[in-house]
């Protein structure tokens, strides 16, 4: 009886079975079996004969530093850690229409213009559709060879024949292997596709960018092992209705995960925003409920406007809506405002927004949220307005220091924001609110 070409492995316990079951026969978990290729040898195959491997001290290991491939997109190269590493796998995720294909097309176009061999593989669009998009990106993007194919074996054959320096596969969920009977995009197919592409890329030194789908929650779709197989995971974020985009590294074996690139989507493609603080500060309002947050995005400071709106609620419980910050952090700040600053909002709707579609994940945004909400609740603008601030809010009402306070203050002073409220000037949240709103102008009442 011939051996099956595929088996079903349990993601919970790792047990394998020749056919699919709703429940794993080993651990009893439900819906955890995914199709995989059957191993070529038995599970208990004999180990090859020969001398045992000898551990080597790290000081005796020779490490060759391969030159990186510069994409000529400064923000992308910075997030990657200096450019694409030959033989590496980079997974790029983001919402549909956010600009992933535009970014990868531009990167390959610049590499082709620099004399590098490139290849663009698309399983979602035809070659004609790709050309229409590339026409607005300039003549360099039109020099990139394109392959519209979904069969994994055909794609790997082209990769081995052409041996490009850099390749984009858009997207990894659309390719399928004939060795598995499951549909494209399933756990087994995605794992098989990524594993075989990784083997070819590392063997011939091709830098591969895998474009990945995301779930409705914004996380990368597919098995978690996909993120472990690749060398770098990039997340492209932003709102389709707004022009600003941010690129973050969630994992990077060749660089830091603290860097963030900022782009602006225009008619001719993505444009690097080298001084994002100037854009956001220039648009900041002086109305009640508005403050400027001096945040740190990776190794550079960034000034963004945080706005809040407080209104009497007709719902029980009242609404808590936020955009650009974590909803749990907003709930924490509102609780501290009511308990330690005398600003109770139990019967009010609270809306908080980070202007420009930027998302801030650091605790230093707590004070900006608190001051914006307090200003909106009292109907009083900050003094001066706009006012820069940063700091973490503790549960007992104290303000805690955050990283790089000097660089945050210098960035604010660079754009004329001389007054900066921080934990160094106000040790408690009540004192910070009193300093920011002590002589602010009250908003005029509506007629």
C-alpha positions in Angstrom: 0.0 0.0 0.0 1.6 3.3 -1.0 2.3 5.9 1.7 -0.1 8.9 1.8 1.3 12.1 0.3 -0.1 14.1 3.2 -0.9 13.7 6.9 -2.9 15.7 9.4 -1.0 17.2 12.3 -2.5 18.5 15.5 -1.5 22.1 16.3 -2.0 21.5 20.0 0.0 18.3 20.6 1.8 17.6 17.3 0.3 14.2 16.9 -0.2 13.0 13.3 -3.0 10.9 11.7 -3.4 9.7 8.1 -7.0 11.1 7.8 -8.8 14.1 9.1 -10.9 14.0 12.3 -13.0 16.6 13.9 -11.3 15.8 17.3 -7.7 15.0 17.7 -7.4 11.3 18.7 -4.4 12.0 21.0 -5.2 15.1 23.0 -8.9 15.4 22.5 -8.8 19.0 21.2 -11.4 20.0 18.5 -10.6 21.5 15.0 -6.8 21.5 15.5 -5.8 19.1 12.7 -4.2 20.7 9.6 -3.0 19.0 6.5 0.8 18.7 5.9 3.1 16.8 3.6 3.9 13.3 4.8 7.6 13.0 6.0 9.8 11.1 3.6 11.1 8.8 6.3 9.4 7.1 9.2 8.8 8.9 12.4 11.4 6.6 14.1 13.9 6.4 11.3 17.4 5.5 12.3 19.9 8.3 12.9 22.6 8.6 10.3 25.9 6.9 11.3 29.0 9.0 11.9 30.7 11.1 14.5 28.4 13.2 16.8 28.2 16.9 16.2 30.6 19.0 18.3 29.4 22.3 19.8 31.6 25.3 18.8 32.2 28.4 21.0 30.8 31.5 19.5 34.2 33.2 19.4 35.3 30.5 16.9 32.4 31.0 14.6 33.1 33.0 11.5 30.3 35.4 10.7 30.3 36.9 7.2 28.5 40.2 6.9 26.6 40.2 3.6 26.1 43.5 1.9 22.4 44.6 2.1 20.3 45.6 -0.8 19.2 49.2 -0.6 15.6 49.8 -1.8 16.3 53.6 -2.1 13.3 54.1 0.2 14.9 55.5 3.3 12.0 54.8 5.7 11.8 51.2 4.5 15.5 50.6 4.7 15.6 52.1 8.2 12.8 49.7 9.5 14.6 46.8 7.9 17.8 47.7 9.6 19.7 49.0 6.6 18.1 47.2 3.7 17.2 43.7 2.5 19.5 40.9 3.5 20.3 38.4 0.7 18.6 35.1 1.4 16.2 36.5 3.9 12.4 36.3 4.1 10.4 39.4 4.9 6.6 39.1 5.7 4.7 42.3 5.0 1.1 42.5 6.4 -1.5 45.1 6.3 -5.2 45.9 5.6 -6.5 45.6 2.0 -5.8 48.7 0.0 -3.4 50.2 2.5 -0.5 50.3 0.0 1.4 47.0 0.3 1.6 46.4 -3.4 2.6 50.0 -4.0 5.4 49.8 -1.5 6.8 46.6 -2.9 6.5 47.7 -6.5 8.4 50.9 -5.7 11.1 48.9 -3.9 11.6 46.5 -6.8 11.6 49.4 -9.3 14.5 51.1 -7.4 16.4 47.9 -7.2 16.0 47.3 -10.9 17.2 50.8 -11.6 20.3 50.1 -9.5 21.1 47.1 -11.7 19.7 44.4 -9.5 17.7 41.5 -10.9 14.2 41.4 -9.6 10.9 39.4 -9.9 7.3 40.2 -9.0 5.1 37.2 -8.5 1.3 37.9 -8.2 -1.3 35.3 -7.4 -4.1 38.0 -7.1 -3.7 40.2 -10.2 -3.0 39.7 -13.8 0.1 41.1 -15.5 -2.0 43.8 -17.1 -3.4 44.9 -13.8 0.0 45.1 -12.3 1.2 47.2 -15.2 -1.6 49.7 -14.7 -0.6 50.3 -11.1 3.1 50.5 -12.0 2.5 53.2 -14.6 1.8 55.8 -11.9 5.0 54.8 -10.0 7.4 55.9 -12.6 9.5 54.3 -15.4 11.6 52.2 -13.0 8.6 50.2 -11.8 7.9 49.2 -15.4 11.3 47.5 -15.7 10.4 44.8 -13.1 9.7 41.3 -14.6 6.3 40.0 -13.5 4.8 36.5 -13.2 1.1 35.9 -12.6 1.0 32.4 -11.2 -0.5 30.5 -8.2 1.1 27.1 -8.6 4.0 26.8 -6.1 6.1 24.4 -8.2 5.9 26.8 -11.2 7.0 29.8 -9.1 9.9 27.9 -7.5 11.0 26.7 -11.0 11.1 30.4 -12.2 13.0 31.4 -9.0 15.6 28.7 -9.6 15.9 29.6 -13.3 16.1 33.4 -13.0 17.9 33.6 -9.6 16.8 37.2 -8.9 18.4 39.3 -6.2 15.0 40.3 -4.8 11.6 38.8 -5.3 8.1 39.9 -4.1 5.3 37.2 -3.8 1.9 38.8 -3.5 0.5 37.1 -1.7 1.6 34.0 0.2 -2.0 32.9 0.8 -2.7 32.6 -2.9 0.0 30.1 -3.7 -0.8 26.4 -3.4 1.2 23.2 -3.5 0.0 20.2 -5.5 1.3 17.9 -2.8 -1.6 18.9 -0.6 -5.2 18.5 -1.4 -6.4 21.4 0.8 -7.4 24.8 -0.6 -5.0 27.7 -0.9 -4.7 29.8 2.2 -5.3 27.0 4.7 -2.9 26.3 7.5 -1.1 23.4 5.8 -0.8 25.2 2.4 0.6 28.4 3.9 3.1 26.5 6.0 4.2 24.4 3.0 4.5 27.4 0.7 6.6 29.4 3.2 8.9 26.5 4.0 9.7 25.6 0.4 10.2 29.3 -0.6 12.5 29.8 2.4 14.6 26.8 1.3 15.1 28.1 -2.2 15.7 31.7 -1.1 18.4 30.8 1.4 20.1 28.3 -1.0 20.5 30.9 -3.8 20.7 34.1 -1.8 17.4 35.7 -3.0 15.8 38.3 -0.7 12.0 37.5 -0.7 9.2 39.8 0.4 6.1 37.8 1.2 2.9 39.9 1.2 0.4 38.5 3.7 -3.3 38.9 4.4 -4.7 40.1 7.7 -7.7 39.1 9.7 -10.6 41.4 10.5 -8.8 42.1 13.9 -5.7 43.3 12.0 -3.5 40.3 12.8 -1.6 38.4 10.2 -3.7 35.6 8.8 -2.4 32.0 8.6 -0.6 29.9 11.2 1.5 31.4 13.8 4.4 29.3 12.6 4.5 31.6 9.5 5.9 34.4 11.6 8.6 32.0 13.0 9.7 30.9 9.6 10.4 34.4 8.3 13.3 36.6 9.3 11.4 39.9 9.5 7.7 40.7 10.0 6.6 44.2 8.9 3.2 45.7 9.6 1.8 48.4 7.3 -0.8 50.5 9.2 -3.0 53.4 8.5 -6.5 54.4 7.5 -7.6 54.2 3.9 -9.5 57.5 4.2 -6.3 59.2 5.4 -3.0 59.8 3.6 -0.5 58.8 6.3 0.9 55.3 6.6 3.2 53.9 9.2 5.5 50.9 8.8 6.5 48.9 11.9 8.8 45.9 12.5 7.2 43.3 14.7 10.1 41.0 14.3 13.6 41.5 12.8 16.5 39.2 13.0 18.8 41.7 11.3 17.9 44.9 13.1 15.9 46.7 15.7 12.1 46.4 16.1 11.9 49.9 17.5 12.1 51.8 14.2 8.9 53.2 12.5 8.7 54.6 9.0 6.1 57.2 8.1 4.7 57.6 4.5 2.1 59.6 2.8 0.0 58.2 0.0 -0.1 60.4 -3.1 -1.2 60.1 -6.7 2.3 59.0 -7.7 2.7 56.5 -5.0 4.1 56.5 -1.4 6.2 59.5 -0.4 8.5 59.4 2.7 7.6 61.8 5.5 11.0 62.8 6.8 9.6 65.3 9.3 6.2 64.1 10.4 6.2 66.4 13.5 6.0 69.5 11.3 2.9 68.1 9.6 1.0 67.3 12.7 2.0 70.3 14.8 1.1 72.7 11.9 -2.5 71.2 11.9 -2.9 71.3 15.7 -5.9 73.3 16.9 -6.1 75.6 19.9 -9.6 74.6 21.0 -10.5 72.8 24.3 -9.8 69.1 24.2 -6.6 69.4 22.1 -3.0 68.8 23.3 0.2 67.7 21.5 1.9 64.5 22.6 5.6 64.3 22.4 5.9 60.6 21.6 8.8 58.3 20.8 8.5 56.2 17.6 11.5 53.9 17.7 14.7 56.0 18.0 13.1 59.3 16.9 10.7 61.7 18.6 7.3 62.4 17.0 4.8 65.1 17.8 1.1 64.2 17.3 -2.1 65.9 18.2 -4.4 64.2 20.6 -8.1 65.4 20.7 -10.9 64.5 23.1 -14.6 65.2 23.1 -16.8 64.8 26.3 -20.5 65.1 26.0 -23.5 64.2 28.2 -24.6 60.6 27.5 -28.1 59.3 27.0 -26.8 55.7 27.1 -26.1 53.4 30.1 -23.2 52.6 30.2 -21.8 55.7 28.3 -19.7 55.2 25.3 -15.9 55.1 25.3 -14.6 55.4 21.8 -10.9 55.8 20.9 -8.8 55.8 17.7 -5.0 55.5 17.8 -4.6 54.4 21.4 -5.5 51.2 23.3 -9.0 51.2 24.7 -7.9 49.7 28.0 -5.4 52.5 28.5 -8.3 55.0 28.0 -10.3 53.2 30.6 -7.4 53.3 33.0 -6.9 57.1 32.5 -10.6 57.8 33.0 -10.6 55.9 36.2 -7.6 57.8 37.6 -9.2 61.1 36.5 -12.3 60.3 38.5 -10.6 59.0 41.6 -7.5 61.3 42.0 -8.2 64.4 39.9 -11.9 65.1 40.7 -13.1 64.8 37.1 -15.9 62.2 37.1 -17.1 61.1 33.7 -19.5 58.3 34.7 -22.4 59.9 32.8 -20.5 61.3 29.8 -19.5 59.9 26.5 -15.8 60.2 25.9 -14.2 60.2 22.5 -10.4 60.3 22.0 -8.6 60.5 18.7 -4.9 60.6 17.6 -5.0 62.9 14.6 -3.6 61.7 11.3 -4.4 58.0 11.6 -1.2 57.5 13.7 -1.3 54.7 16.4 0.6 55.3 19.6 1.3 52.2 21.8 3.6 53.6 24.4 2.6 54.5 28.0 3.9 58.0 27.6 0.6 58.9 25.9 -1.3 58.6 29.1 -0.8 62.2 30.2 -1.8 63.6 26.8 -5.1 61.6 26.9 -5.8 62.8 30.5 -5.1 66.5 29.7 -7.2 66.3 26.5 -10.1 64.8 28.3 -9.8 67.2 31.2 -9.7 70.2 28.9 -12.7 68.9 27.0 -14.7 68.2 30.1 -14.1 71.7 31.5 -14.5 73.4 28.2 -11.2 75.2 28.7 -8.3 75.3 26.3 -4.8 74.7 27.6 -2.4 77.5 28.4 -0.4 77.9 26.2 -2.3 76.3 23.4 -1.2 74.1 21.8 0.5 72.5 24.8 3.1 69.6 24.6 3.1 66.9 27.2 4.2 63.3 27.9 4.2 60.9 30.8 2.7 57.7 32.2 -0.2 57.9 34.6 0.0 55.6 37.6 -3.0 54.1 39.4 -2.4 56.1 42.5 -2.5 59.4 40.5 1.2 59.9 40.2 3.1 60.6 37.0 5.9 58.3 36.0 8.9 59.1 33.9 9.2 57.6 30.4 12.2 57.0 28.1 14.1 59.8 26.4 12.5 62.9 28.1 15.2 65.2 26.9 14.7 64.3 23.2 10.9 64.7 23.6 11.4 68.2 25.0 13.9 69.1 22.4 11.5 68.0 19.6 8.7 70.2 21.1 11.0 73.2 21.5 12.1 72.8 17.8 8.6 73.6 16.8 8.0 76.5 19.2 6.3 74.5 22.0 8.4 75.8 24.9 6.0 74.7 27.6 6.1 71.0 28.1 4.2 69.3 30.9 6.0 66.2 32.1 6.5 64.2 35.3 9.6 66.3 36.0 7.4 69.5 36.3 4.3 67.9 37.8 4.7 64.8 39.9 0.9 64.1 40.1 -1.9 64.1 37.6 -3.9 66.7 39.6 -0.9 69.1 39.5 -0.4 68.5 35.8 -4.1 69.4 35.1 -3.9 72.5 37.3 -0.8 73.7 35.5 -2.2 73.1 32.0 -5.6 74.6 32.6 -4.9 77.2 35.2 -5.5 80.2 33.0 -6.8 78.7 29.8 -9.5 80.4 27.8 -13.0 78.9 28.3 -14.8 78.0 25.1 -17.7 80.4 24.1 -21.1 79.0 24.7 -23.1 78.1 21.6 -25.9 80.6 20.8 
